[in-house]
Amino acid sequence: MMSDVLYLARRDAYAAFLTAADAESHVAWHRAEGRYADDAEAVAAVDLAYAATRAAFNLIDVEGVGPVKEARAVLARLAVLSSDGNPNPEWKDFKAARESFVQAASAYLRGGQRGRG
């Protein structure tokens, strides 16, 4: 049985991770399109986005339950998107990993709701 407080905390952690992952993917997109003034600006944006995504992931990873495996897959796809010298990143792989995380998080949260009264 998952308490309301625990449910909300997990839901918020999953949403924060998705938001950070989306922001990091946008940075990779902008970098691939050459939208940054120079490489230093691009690297700074990547570093900032990376830190935010990892901080959001830590909230999920610390507990060790729920969609941790799926979150790690999202991180792996983001690493490929953000890698230097990747002019044509494979967006469909990131989107598939993201969707897998969303489905797993949703199922985990729904599963925890069954025992509530």
C-alpha positions as CSV (number, residue, x, y, z in Angstrom):
1,M,0.0,0.0,0.0
2,M,1.4,3.4,-1.0
3,S,0.5,6.4,1.0
4,D,-0.8,9.6,-0.6
5,V,2.4,11.4,0.3
6,L,4.7,8.7,-1.1
7,Y,2.6,8.5,-4.3
8,L,2.8,12.3,-4.8
9,A,6.5,12.3,-4.0
10,R,7.2,9.6,-6.6
11,R,4.9,11.1,-9.2
12,D,6.7,14.5,-8.7
13,A,10.1,12.8,-8.9
14,Y,9.2,11.0,-12.2
15,A,7.8,14.2,-13.7
16,A,10.9,16.2,-12.7
17,F,13.1,13.5,-14.3
18,L,11.1,13.7,-17.5
19,T,11.2,17.5,-17.6
20,A,15.0,17.5,-17.1
21,A,15.5,14.7,-19.7
22,D,13.4,16.7,-22.2
23,A,15.4,19.9,-21.5
24,E,18.7,18.0,-22.0
25,S,17.4,16.5,-25.3
26,H,16.5,20.1,-26.4
27,V,20.1,21.2,-25.6
28,A,21.4,18.3,-27.7
29,W,19.0,19.3,-30.5
30,H,20.1,22.9,-30.5
31,R,23.8,21.8,-30.4
32,A,23.3,19.5,-33.4
33,E,21.6,22.3,-35.3
34,G,24.4,24.8,-34.4
35,R,22.2,27.2,-32.5
36,Y,24.9,28.0,-29.9
37,A,27.3,30.9,-30.6
38,D,30.3,28.7,-30.1
39,D,31.5,25.4,-28.7
40,A,32.0,26.9,-25.2
41,E,28.4,28.0,-25.0
42,A,27.2,24.6,-26.2
43,V,29.4,22.7,-23.7
44,A,28.1,25.0,-20.9
45,A,24.5,24.3,-21.9
46,V,25.2,20.6,-22.1
47,D,26.9,20.6,-18.7
48,L,24.0,22.5,-17.0
49,A,21.4,20.2,-18.6
50,Y,23.4,17.1,-17.7
51,A,23.6,18.2,-14.0
52,A,19.9,18.8,-13.8
53,T,19.0,15.5,-15.3
54,R,21.3,13.6,-13.0
55,A,20.0,15.4,-10.0
56,A,16.5,14.4,-11.0
57,F,17.6,10.8,-11.6
58,N,19.2,10.6,-8.2
59,L,15.7,11.0,-6.6
60,I,14.6,7.9,-8.4
61,D,17.8,5.9,-8.1
62,V,18.1,6.5,-4.3
63,E,15.0,4.6,-3.5
64,G,15.9,1.8,-5.9
65,V,12.3,0.8,-6.7
66,G,10.1,1.7,-9.6
67,P,11.3,2.6,-13.1
68,V,15.0,2.8,-12.3
69,K,16.0,0.6,-15.2
70,E,14.0,2.6,-17.6
71,A,15.4,5.9,-16.3
72,R,18.9,4.5,-16.8
73,A,18.0,3.7,-20.4
74,V,16.9,7.4,-20.9
75,L,20.2,8.5,-19.5
76,A,22.1,6.2,-21.9
77,R,20.1,7.6,-24.9
78,L,20.8,11.2,-23.7
79,A,24.5,10.4,-23.5
80,V,24.5,9.3,-27.2
81,L,22.5,12.5,-28.2
82,S,24.9,14.7,-26.3
83,S,28.2,13.1,-27.4
84,D,30.7,15.2,-29.2
85,G,30.9,14.7,-33.0
86,N,27.4,13.3,-33.3
87,P,25.9,15.5,-36.1
88,N,22.9,13.3,-36.7
89,P,21.7,12.0,-33.3
90,E,19.2,9.2,-33.3
91,W,16.1,10.8,-31.8
92,K,13.8,7.8,-32.2
93,D,15.9,5.8,-29.7
94,F,15.6,8.6,-27.1
95,K,11.9,8.9,-27.7
96,A,11.4,5.1,-27.3
97,A,13.4,5.1,-24.1
98,R,11.4,8.1,-22.8
99,E,8.1,6.4,-23.6
100,S,9.2,3.2,-21.9
101,F,10.0,5.2,-18.8
102,V,6.6,6.9,-18.9
103,Q,4.8,3.6,-19.2
104,A,6.8,2.0,-16.4
105,A,6.4,4.9,-14.1
106,S,2.7,5.0,-14.8
107,A,2.3,1.3,-14.2
108,Y,4.3,1.5,-11.0
109,L,2.2,4.4,-9.7
110,R,-1.0,2.6,-10.6
111,G,0.2,-0.6,-8.9
112,G,0.9,1.3,-5.7
113,Q,-2.6,2.8,-5.8
114,R,-4.5,-0.6,-5.7
115,G,-4.0,-1.0,-1.9
116,R,-5.1,2.5,-0.9
117,G,-8.3,3.0,0.9
